[in-house]
C-alpha cells in the first residue's frame, strides 16, 4: 500500500526542494526536450566500458515512468524499454511546461517507505507541509530521490555532498537524517 498526500501545486513546494531536485537529478532539465543527449551518451559510454554507475533518465523520463508503470518496472533497463521511455518523455515535453513536469515529478516520486510525493514525504518525515521545508530537509528529500530506501547515513552523506557542506553542516544533516529516517521503512504503513 502506498501513501500519497494531496497534490501540491509547484508554488506550494519549498523552493529549496524544487531547486535541489533539478540540480541533483537533472541539471540540464531546463535545456533539454525530455532526453538529455549528453547524459545519455555518457551513460552509454560508461556501460560499454563496464562501469555501470548511473542511468541517464531525466526528470521527464522518470515522470513518464510514474505515469506509465510499464515504462518503469525494469523495462527501462533494456534498450527497447529505454527507447519507449524516451518517446514517452518527448510526448510529455510537447504537452506540458517544465513547471508542470517538475510539479508532477515531485508529486509522484517515491521518497521513503510507502510515501509517494512530496506531501506524504514532508508530513511523514518532518511533520510539516511541503512549503515549510527547511533547506536541510529539502536536501535530505532530494538525496532520497535516487535511492529512497537508503540508510540514513548514506542519505546524509549524499545530502552533505549536494550541499558541499562543512563538517558542522554535515553533522547537522546526519542528525536530521537519523531523527527523521531511522525506522521509517517499518513505520510507513502504521
C-alpha positions in Angstrom: 0.0 0.0 0.0 1.3 3.4 -0.8 0.7 6.7 0.9 0.2 9.8 -1.2 -0.8 13.2 0.1 -2.8 15.8 -1.6 -1.4 17.1 -4.9 0.8 20.1 -4.3 0.9 23.0 -6.8 4.6 23.8 -7.7 4.2 27.2 -5.9 3.3 25.3 -2.7 6.5 23.2 -2.7 9.6 24.5 -1.0 11.8 26.4 -3.5 14.8 24.7 -1.9 13.4 21.2 -2.8 12.4 22.3 -6.3 16.0 23.6 -6.9 17.7 20.6 -5.3 15.6 18.1 -7.3 16.6 19.8 -10.6 20.2 20.5 -9.6 20.9 16.9 -8.5 18.6 14.8 -10.5 18.6 16.5 -13.9 20.9 19.5 -14.0 20.1 20.3 -17.7 16.3 19.9 -17.1 15.5 23.4 -18.5 17.8 22.9 -21.6 16.6 19.5 -23.0 13.4 18.4 -24.6 12.8 15.4 -22.3 16.0 13.4 -23.0 19.5 14.7 -22.1 21.6 13.6 -25.0 24.9 14.4 -23.3 24.0 12.4 -20.2 22.6 9.5 -22.3 25.9 9.4 -24.4 28.0 9.5 -21.2 25.9 6.7 -19.6 26.2 4.6 -22.7 29.9 5.1 -22.8 30.2 4.1 -19.2 28.1 1.0 -19.8 30.2 0.0 -22.8 33.3 0.3 -20.6 31.6 -1.9 -17.9 31.2 1.0 -15.5 27.6 0.9 -14.5 27.3 4.0 -12.3 24.1 5.9 -13.0 21.5 6.0 -15.7 20.6 9.0 -17.9 16.9 9.2 -17.0 15.8 12.8 -16.9 13.0 14.1 -14.6 10.7 13.9 -17.6 11.6 10.3 -18.3 11.1 9.4 -14.7 7.7 11.2 -14.7 6.8 9.1 -17.8 7.6 6.0 -15.7 5.4 7.2 -12.8 2.5 7.8 -15.2 3.0 4.6 -17.2 4.4 2.0 -14.7 5.2 -0.5 -17.5 8.0 2.0 -18.5 9.5 2.0 -15.0 9.1 -1.6 -13.9 12.6 -2.6 -15.0 11.7 -2.5 -18.7 13.6 0.8 -19.0 16.8 -1.1 -18.4 16.5 -2.8 -21.8 17.3 -0.9 -25.0 13.7 -1.2 -26.2 12.4 -0.2 -22.8 14.7 2.9 -22.7 13.5 3.9 -26.2 9.9 3.7 -25.2 10.6 5.7 -22.1 12.4 8.4 -24.2 9.5 8.5 -26.6 7.0 9.0 -23.7 9.3 11.8 -22.3 9.3 13.6 -25.7 5.4 13.4 -25.7 5.2 14.8 -22.2 7.5 17.7 -23.2 5.3 18.6 -26.1 2.1 18.6 -23.9 3.4 20.1 -20.6 5.5 23.0 -19.5 8.7 22.4 -17.5 6.9 23.7 -14.4 4.1 21.1 -14.9 6.7 18.4 -15.4 8.6 19.3 -12.2 5.3 19.6 -10.3 4.2 16.1 -11.5 7.6 14.6 -10.7 7.6 15.9 -7.1 4.0 14.8 -6.5 4.6 11.3 -7.8 8.2 10.4 -6.9 8.8 7.8 -4.3 10.6 9.2 -1.3 10.7 6.7 1.6 8.9 3.5 2.5 5.4 3.9 1.1 5.5 7.7 0.9 4.9 8.8 -2.7 5.0 12.5 -3.4 6.3 15.5 -1.6 3.2 16.0 0.5 3.4 12.5 2.0 7.1 12.6 2.5 7.1 16.0 4.1 4.4 15.0 6.5 5.7 11.6 7.3 9.4 12.5 7.7 9.2 16.1 9.1 5.7 16.6 10.3 5.1 19.6 8.1 3.8 20.7 4.7 5.8 20.8 1.5 6.0 24.6 1.6 7.6 24.7 5.1 10.6 22.5 4.4 13.9 23.9 5.6 17.0 23.8 3.4 18.4 20.8 5.2 15.0 18.9 5.0 14.9 19.7 1.3 18.4 18.4 0.8 17.5 15.2 2.6 14.4 14.7 0.4 16.5 15.4 -2.8 19.1 12.9 -1.5 16.4 10.3 -1.2 15.3 10.5 -4.8 18.0 8.3 -6.4 17.6 5.6 -3.6 14.5 6.1 -1.4 15.3 3.2 0.9 19.0 4.1 1.5 20.2 4.0 5.1 20.1 7.3 6.9 23.9 7.7 7.0 24.0 7.2 3.2 21.3 9.8 2.6 23.0 12.3 4.9 26.3 11.7 3.1 24.7 12.4 -0.2 22.9 15.5 1.1 26.3 16.7 2.5 27.9 16.3 -0.9 24.9 18.1 -2.5 25.3 21.0 -0.1 29.1 20.9 -0.2 28.7 21.4 3.5 31.5 21.8 6.0 31.9 19.5 9.0 29.2 21.1 11.2 26.7 21.2 8.3 27.3 17.5 7.6 26.9 16.6 11.2 23.6 18.6 11.3 22.4 16.7 8.2 23.4 13.4 9.7 21.5 14.1 12.9 18.4 15.2 10.9 18.6 12.1 8.8 18.9 9.8 11.8 16.0 11.5 13.5 13.7 11.6 10.5 14.6 8.5 8.5 15.6 5.8 11.1 12.8 3.2 11.2 10.7 5.0 8.6 10.5 1.9 6.4 9.0 -0.1 9.2 6.7 2.7 10.4 5.5 3.8 7.0 2.4 1.5 7.0 1.4 2.2 10.6 
